[in-house]
Amino acid sequence: MLAAAVGPLVATLTVVAAPTATALPNLSGRTVEYNVLASDATGLDAAMAAARAAGGTVTARNTAIGLITVSAPERGFTERVGRANGVFSAARSRSIGQAPKSASAPRPDAIEKEPAGLAGKARTAKIQSVGLDPLDNNLWGLTSVRADLARDKTIGDKRVKVGVLDTGVNGTHPDLAANFNKALSRNFVKDIPFDENGVIVDGPCEFRGCVDPADWDDNGHGTHVAGTIAAAANGFGVSGVAPGVSIVNIRGGQDSGFFFLQPVVDALTYSGDAGLNVINMSFFADPWLYNCDNNPADTPEQQAQQRTIKTAITRAMNYAYRHGVTQVVSLGNQHSDLGAPQDDSSSPDYPANTTHTRKIDNSSCLSLPVEGPHAIGVSSYGPSGAKADYSNYGLEKISVSAPGGYARDFFGTPWFNTIENRVLSTMPRNVGLANGLIDAAGNITPAGALIGVKKDTKPDGTVGFYQWLQGTSMASPHAVGVAALIVSQYGHYDSHGNVTMNPDRVQKVLEGTAFKSPCPNPRTVDYIKEGRDASFTATCEGDLQFNGFYGHGQVDAFAAVTRGAEFL
């Protein structure tokens, strides 16, 4: 059963107590989990009645978009419920207790944690200190977006609420605690310790009921994102792009890094109900990199699952937009033009051993949420300003670009493949311990030193830890930080202490004030000499005003808070 710690702010999410269900005679097989989507949001009751009549037990529901999660025997359920009036689609979500990976969590990302050729030989004099927090001299991204200069105008307003839809946020991290809004934070997922064969998935449940607190992160990805957005400017550790705004954890990802449908849409609709201003989404919704309507390589059941995901996430993103939420999404790490996508050989990544190669029809296949409505897509560049080799691109879905790290930047120089080409941000202590990067006493281990783990210590002995990652997941929070500064500077403040700003207006300022960046010359860039194969070769289309590598340009915090009114 999905767990949602839902407070009085939420009218759209309900976790349903599971009644005892009697399986119908024509249903058989082990119990699995399904998503059932109503024909529209008003038809939820009919869909729930159909699910129960078909032998299912409703375990969670989202009244805002008409999505329910149901446990039922694996044979016969979809055929029965799919014929019912008021049901748009029904598709398997996951087998209860079974997961797609044989390795223990957290699931490593080959791009984000790509080994550095010169790991352990980190250089330290590349960036001049901007006189902020002690480790800010490592944050080339902070100065690239001119967030240091923007602080003369604003550091962001505490009343501006930024949601992190990710693997969780370590809200007690000493660089995040001051800005973490625990009261509004929610965890919409339940840990999956291991599958039915005893293979570790999310790992042991640290908390009773296998539901982590709303200030916890066992993966580290969400905490890294949060630090880039709003680590406090407190004379300690690092500081974020918008160090004065509030961070709200709206967790929709498993410890292992998977993002299943129900938690994602629950987090999205909650962001609207809770009055969040901006949210960061650095993921794609599992199990499909691209969700296609009727791809011939997929089974009818797989096709139904993809149609369900497309419709449900589209409804949820529209709901968040209507409630004033600006949605910023990483463009993805598949080094693909999203207007002419490469073949997909990574889907479905769940359940195990079901991946197969598919031709992707751009007219009917969507990668979500980046290709969903109202998404502000962010590509990634490295410290030289070059598009990162892994970053997706293309005129169709890009909005802006931002620093995401590029390990192989500066080819032919001593900076090539060094740790500092990545992005440094906050790391939970528990993640460092679990991965052997620090020891129980808080010392950085040789393994941690090899990948450049850093720590800072307050006069009272409080210690914070920091790690380097790269990816479009690291680019989008830079853009989110700028968006939060825009809301802080130009939003409407009411007498109740709330701040609002129409998402379209936020996007206009973000794009209008971005630093214009031309296509490289020549426009086609290969990364062969950097060690990549020909599939990474990319061609930049467009002009200085808008192109496929940088969109409207590189986000610029200083220009946004000083010139943003020109675009309103």
Residue, then its C-alpha position, 0 to 999 in steps of 0.5 A: m500500500l502506498a503511504a502518504a503523510v497527508g495533512p489538512l492542506v490536501a483535498t486531492l489525495t487519499v490513502v484507502a484502508a484496504p478491506t478484505a477482498t474476495a477474489l472472483p472465481n475467474l481471477s487467478g495468479r499472484t497479487v500484483e499492483y495496477n493503475v486504473l485511470a478514470s475517463d476523467a477526474t470526475g469519474l473516480d467513483a465509477a472507476m473505483a466501483a469497477a475495480r472492486a467489482a473486478g476483484g481488486t482492492v483499492t489502496a490509493r487514489n488521487t481525486a484530482i486526476g482520477l487515478i487509483t492504485v489497485s491490488a488484484p490477482e494478475r490474471g483476469f483483472t484488466e480484462r474485466v475492469g477495462r470494459a467498465n464504463g468510466v474507465f479510461s485504462a487499466a495497466r499493471s504498475r508493479s508486482i507486489g514486493q518485486a522490483p526490477k534491479s538485482a543490485s542493492a539500492p541506491r541505483p547508481d547513474a552511469i552518467e551522474k557518477e561517471p568515474a573521473g580519469l583523474a579522480g583523487k587529483a582534484r585541483t583547487a585554484k580554478i574558481q576564485s572565491v566569491g566571499l560567500d560560504p567556505l566551499d563556494n569557491n568550488l561552485w563554478g555553476l553558482t558564478s556561471v549563473r551570476a547568483d553571487l551578484a544577484r544577492d545584492k538584490t535578493i537572496g530569495d524570500k522565505r515565503v517562496k516555496v520550492g518543491v523537490l520531487d525526487t528521492g527525498v530531501n535530508g532536511t536535517h542537513p546543516d546547510l538545508a535545515a534553516n530553509f527546510n519546510k518540514a510542515l509542508s513536506r510529504n513522502f508519497v512512496k513506500d520502501i520496497p526492501f527486497d523482491e520475492n526472491g530476496v534480492i535487495v531493492d531499496g534496502p532495509c527499512e530504517f523506519r517502522g512501516c517502511v515509510d521514511p520520514a518527510d525529511w529523509d533521503d536514502n539515495g542522495h539525489g534529491t538532497h543534492v538537488a535541494g542544495t543547489i537550489a537553496a543551501a543556506a548562505n550561513g557561513f558554512g559549507v555551500s550556498g544555493v542559487a536562492p539561499g533565502v527561499s524555502i525547500v519542500n520535499i514532495r518525494g515521489g522516488q524510491d530509494s533505488g531511484f525509480f519513479f512510479l506513477q501513483p507517487v509522481v502524480d500524487a506529488l504533482t497534485y499536492s504541489g498545487d494544493a499546498g501552494l508551492n511556487v516552483i518544483n524541480m523534476s530531475f527524473f523520467a517516470d518509470p518504467w518507460l523512457y518514452n511512453c508510446d501509444n501503440n509501439p509495435a514492439d510492445t505487448p498490448e498490456q505494455q501499450a496500455q500501461q504507457r497510455t495510462i502514464k501519458t494521460a495521468i501525468t498530463r492531467a497532473m501537470n495541468y493541475a499543478y499549472r492551474h494552481g500556479v506551480t512553475q514546473v522545471v524539468s531536466l532534459g535528460n541524459q540520453h544524448s538525444d535530440l528529443g525532436a528526433p529521438q534515438d532508438d530506446s533499448s532501456s525500456p521497460d526498466y521494470p520488471a526485470n529482464t523485459t527491456h527490448t529495442r524500440k523505434i521511437d515515433n516522435s509524434s506518439c511517444l513522450s518522455l515524461p515529465v519533460e515532454g509534458p505540458h508546461a514543462i520548462g526543459v533544461s539542458s546541461y553545459g560544463p564549466s567551459g560553457a560547452k554542451a555536456d556530451y550526455s545532455n539531451y538537446g533539440l529545438e522541440k522541448i528545450s527552454v534554457s540551459a544551466p550548469g550540470g557538470y561535464a566531466r570530459d570538458f576541457f579536452g587537451t588540458p589538465w582540467f579534462n576529466t577532473i572532479e571539479n568539472r562536476v557540480l558540488s552539493t549537499m550529501p546526507r550523512n547516511v548516504g555517505l555511510a552506506n556507500g563507504l564514503i565516510d566512516a562512523a566518526g565522520n571522517i572521509t574514507p579513501a573511497g570518499a577522497l577518491i571521488g572528492v567528498k568534502k565536509d565542513t565543520k561548524p564551531d559547535g562541531t556540527v558537520g556537513f558532507y558534500q559530493w560531486l555529481q553531473g547530469t541534467s539533474m544538476a542543471s535543472p536545480h540551477a534554473v529552479g533557483v533562478a525561477a525562485l528568485i524571479v518569484s521572490q522579486y516579482g511575485h504577488y504577496d498577499s496579507h496572509g503571507n502567500v506569494t503567487m506568480n503565474p507560471d507563464r510569467v515566470q517562464k517569460v522572465l527566465e527565458g527573456t533574461a537568459f544569457k544568449s549562447p550561440c551554436p558552436n562552430p562547426r554546428t555538429v559536435d562529436y565527442i570521439k576524442e573525449g572517449r564517446d561513440a558516434s551516438f553522442t554526436a550532436t548537431c545544433e540547430g537554430d540561432l543566437q536567440f534560440n537553439g537546440f543546445y542552449g534554448h533561449g540561453q544560459v539562465d542568469a540570476f543577476a539579469a533575472v532580478t535586475r531586468g526581469a520587469e522588462f519581460l512582464 
